[in-house]
């Protein structure tokens, strides 16, 4: 045990003194948030369509004057439909809209175009047409404008999450963002730290340094010390990030209000932060400390599981090319858990989410996401973490057997059959 602690301490102290660790620890969450913000801005800008020109065939001219959209120009035309079709095919207009005579009593409007225009454009066009038809119906039914506006006014709606201890009041979207962010951090951490462990083992094996080390230390002690040392480094980093996330969540309301113009919410320029957030219908989520505790614990469990497997792979190969074929099966559960993160967020109590959060190879990400967005029964969390601990012990047992033989094997690319034999014979 003393040798394991010496190796772990050496790995921990050596790595936390590097500039890379200090920079990523201090700036990691900011860089990750900036990464998603840039992707979001670029995506929105790329998806924002150019101004479209649409011809409107409205014989009675009952609807065309009511169609208003800043990004779409509606032009009334008095031509046969065949001519409009030919003009669209020739590229003169982006499309044409046919308004039936019974539009106000249920008639179907049809829009013809050479391309779909995308879901955003289609939704925008549909909303514009629906608003115009409703306005026409209001006028024909002689409904007072103020009565119509009162009926169509926004309806305030708030979601309150019931828990065993009471209520979690807050914006549901905010809980989803926190859950996604935490799940993605664990995903990145398991891949990065697992890769660090594997690269370290491969480097020592390639440099033949390990031959000197194992002359005085058991391979098992070397494996466990390396995994624990790098894990301690990761634990320090994730704990710091958890504190940053907690602080960011606490001050999220004040930060958001800085970027919102009170005038856009029909508020005076002197409106307070609370008034701005109330107008936005935004409530700072009340996230419990238990979420951050489980976030750190599941990171630690996921790291221990995968770092051990990655270390075993690193001991069995001599180059990165040889490692690629062996790492794919190990990485598949991690990739699967991040691929299904959106369905887990949308339906945290579904069978898919429950199963993924119980299977040890996938549980670290889905379970943290579920804890963030819903009230997960304590027995499920206990069962999930218990299975994860059992899987870690199994991985250490298997990894130690592979490591014991593979770390001193040179000149031959290890196959799955070789690794299976090492596990049986060690």
N, C-alpha and C positions, 0 to 999 in steps of 0.2 A: 504493500500500500504506500510505503514511503517513496519507493521509486516512481510509482504512478503520480504521486503528488509533485515530485521534483520535475518530472517531464511536463506535467500539466502546467506547473508554475512557469517553467521556462517558455513554453509555447505562449502562455497568456502575456507574460511581461514583454517578450520579444515583439509580439504582434501589436500590442496596444501602444507601443512607442513609435510606431511607424506613422509617417505623415498621412498615408492613405487612410488608416483607421481613424485618425483625428478628424480629417476632412469629411469623410463619409458619415461619421457619427454626428458631427455638428450640422452638416448640410444635407444629409440623406433625405429626410422628409421634405425639406424645401425643394430639393432637386426633383423628387418624385412628384410633388404637387405641381411644380412648374412644368414637368414633362406632360402631365395630363391636361393642364391648362392650355399649353401650346397645341397639343393634339386637338383639344376641343375647339380652340379659336380657328385653327387651320381647317378643321372639318366643317365648321359652320360657314366659314368664308367660301370654301370650295363647293358647299352644297347650296349656297344662296344663288338662285338662278338669275340670269339677266332678265331685263324687262321683256315680257312676252307680249305679242300682239295677237289678239283673238278676234276674229270676225263673228258678229252676232246676227243670226237670221231670226229676227223678231218681227213678224209681219205687223202686229198691232202696236209695236214700240211700247209695250207695257212694262217690259223688264229692263231693257238695256240701259236706261238712264239711272237705274237703281244699282247697277253693278259698279262698285267702287273698290279698287285695290291699287295700292301704290306700285306694285310690281307687275301688274297686268293692265294692258291697254285694251279696253273693249270697244270695238268699232262697229257701229250699226251698218249693215250692208243690205242692199236690196237686189240680190242676184239669185238665180236658181241655185239649188243645192249642188248640182253637178258642177257649176262654175266655181263655187266655193271649194269643193273637193279638189278640182284641178289646180286652183290657186295655192292650196295648202301643199299639194304634191309638188308644185313648182317652187315651193319655198317662199311664197309671197307673204303668207301668214304662218304663225306657229300652229294654228288650229282654228276650227270654227264651231260655234255653239248654236244648236238648233232649239229654239223656244217654241213649244207647242201652244196652240190657242187655249187649251184648258190647263195652262201651267198653274193657275191659282187653285184648281180643284183636284189636283192629283196627277196631272199630266207629267210625263217623263221628259226631262231635258237630256239631250245627248251632246257630248263633246267629242269631236273628231280631230285626230292629230296623227302625225306620222310617228311620234314617239310617245312613250308614257309620260315623260316629263318628270318622273321621280315621285316618290311618295309625298315629299314636302310640298311640291307644286300642286299635286292632285288634291291634297288636303286643303291647301290655301284656296284653290279654285272652288272646291266644293263648298267651303265655308262662305265664300263670297256669294255664290249663287243661292245658297240656302237663306242667307240674310236678306238678299234681294227679294226672293219669293215670299218670305215671311212679311216683309214690309209691304209688298203688294197685297197680300191677304188682309193685313191690318187695315189698309186703306179701303179695300173693297167691302170689308165687313163693318166699316165705319167705327172702328175701335179708336178711342181717344189715345193720342200719342203718349200722354203721361201714364195712362193705364198700361199700355204695352211696355213702356220702359220699366214700370214697376214690376211687371210680371217677369221680364227678361233680365232684371238686375241680378248681379252675382249673388250667389248663396254662400255664406260663410260656413265652412266645414272644417272640423278639427278631429284629429284621431288621437285617442287616448289608449295606451297599451296597458291592459290589466296584468298585474303580476301577483305573485303570492304575497308580496309585502305591500301592495297598494296599487298605485298607478304610475306609469311613466308617461308624462305629458311632454309632447314635443312633436316636431315635424317628422313624419315618417321617413321622408326623403333623407333627412339628416342622419337618421339611424342607418339607413341603407348605405349612405356615403361612408360613414364611419366603419361599418362592417366590411364593405368592399375594400377600403383602404387598409384595414388591419389584415384581411385575408391576403391581399396582394403583397403586403410587407412580409408576411410569413412565407409566401411562395418564393419571393425573391431571396429571402434569407436562407431558406433551405437549399436552394440551388447554388447560391454564392458560397455559403460556408461549406456545403458538401463538396463543391468543386475545389475550395481551398484545401480541405483535408486531403482529397485525392491527389491534387497537384503536389502537396508537400510530401506525401508518401512516395509518389513516383520520382520526385527529385532526389530524395535520399537514396532510393533504390538505384537510380541511374548513376549517381555519384559514388556509389558503393560505400557511402557513409554509414548506411544501415548495418553493414557487415561488422563495423567497429562497435556500433551501439549495441547490437544484439549479443556481442561477446560478454557484456556485463549486465544486460537487461533482457528479461524475457520478452519475446515478441508480443505477448498479450498485454504486458505492462506498457510497452511502447505504444501499442494501438490505443489502449484506453486512455493513457496519459495525453496523447496527441488529441484525441477526440474531446476529452474533458477540457483541456487547455483552450482550444479554439472555441469550444462551446461556452466557456466562461467569458471569452471575449465577446461572443455574440450575445450572451445574456446581458452583459454590461451595455452593449449598444441598443438592444431592444428595450431594456428598461428605460434608458434615456429617451428613446423614441416614444415609448408609452406615455412618459411624462409630458413630452411635447404635444402628443395627440390630445391628452387631457386638457392641457392649457389652451391649445388651439380650439377645442370644442367649447371651452368655457367662454373664450373671448370671441367666438365666431359671430355672434350677433353684432358686437361693436365693429368688427372688421367689415362685415357685410354692409352695415349702415354707412360706412365711409364711402362706398362705391355707388350708393343709390342717391339719386337726385330727389329730394322731398317733393319738388314741383310735379314730378312724374306721377306721384301718388296723391296729388291734390292736397298737399300739406304745405304749410308755410316753411320758409327757409330756416326758421328757428326751431323746427320740430325736434323733439328729443329722440334719442336712440330707441327708446321703448315705443314711441309713437310711430316711428318709421317701421319698426319690426311688426307692430300690430297691423299697420296698413298693408304690409306685405304678407300678413298671415303666417309669419315665421316665428317659431318658438325654439329657443335654444334647447336641444335635447338634454334631458337629465340622465346622464350615463353613470351607472354605478361603478364603484371601484372594483367590483368583482369582475367586470368585463376586462379591465386592464390586467388583473391578476391572471385570469385564464388566457389572455393574449400572450403573456410572457411564458406561462406554463406550457401552453401548446406549442409555442415556438421551440422551447427547450426540448419537449418530447419529440417533435418532428425533426429537430436538428439531430438529436442523439440517434434516432432511428436511421435517418438517411446518411449522416456522416459516417456511421459505422459501416454501412453498405458501400459507400463511396471509397472509404479507406481500404476495404477488402478488395475492391476492384483495382484501386491504385497499386496494391501489392502484387496483383496478378499480371500486370502489364509493364512494358518498358517504355511505351510511347503513347502520345495522345491519340494517334490513329488506332492503336490497338484497343484503347479504352472506349472508343466510341461505340463499338458493337456491343460491349458489355453494359454500358451505362443506359442504353435505350430502354431495356425492360425495367430498370430501376426508376427511370424518370417518368415513365408512362403514368403511374398513379398520381404523381405531382401535377403533371399536365392535365390529367383528367379532372382533378379537383378544381383547378383554376378555370377549365373550360365550362364546368357546370356551376360556376359561382353565381351567374346571373339567375338561373332557375332556382338556386338555393335562396337567393335574396328575395325573389318574387314569391316563392312558396316555401318558407322556412320549416313548415310543419309537414311537408309532403313526404311520401315514402322515399323518394329519391334523396331528399335532403337528410332524412333520418338515417338511411343506410350509409350514405357517404360519410356522415359524421360519426358513425360507429366503427367503420373499417379503419384499422390503425394506419394503413398506408395513405389514406386520404383524409382522415379525421381532423388533422390540425387546422386546415383551412375552412372546411364547411362548418365545423362546430363553432369556431370563433365568430364566423359570419352569423350563424343562427343565434348565438348568445347576444349579438349586437342588435338584431332586428326583431327578436321575439323572446318569449319567456320559456326557455328550455327547462324541462323538469330536471331536478338535481340528480335523479337516479340515472338519467340518460348521460349527463355529463360524467358522473362517476363511472358508469359502465364504459363509456368511450375512453376515458383516461386510463382506466384499469387495463383495457385491452391494449392501449398504446404502450403502457409500461411492460406488459407481457411481450409485446412484439419487440420492444427495445432489447429485452433480455435475450429473446431468441436471435435477434440480429447480432448482438454481441457474441453469442455462442457460435453462430455460423461464421461471423466475420473473423473471429479469433482463429478458427481452424483454417480458413483460407489464408489469412495473413501469415500464420506460422510457417506455411509451406511456400506460399507465393512470393514472400519478400526475399527469399534466397534463390528463386528460380530465374535463370537467365537463358537467353538464346532460343527460346521457344514461345510462340504466341499461345497463351492459354485459351483453351476452348471450354465450353460449358461442361463437357465430359470430364476434362481435367479438374475443373473446380469441384464438380460433384465427387470425384475420387478423393480430392484433398479433404473434403468435409467428412467423408466416411472413414478415411484412414488416420486422420490426425487425432 
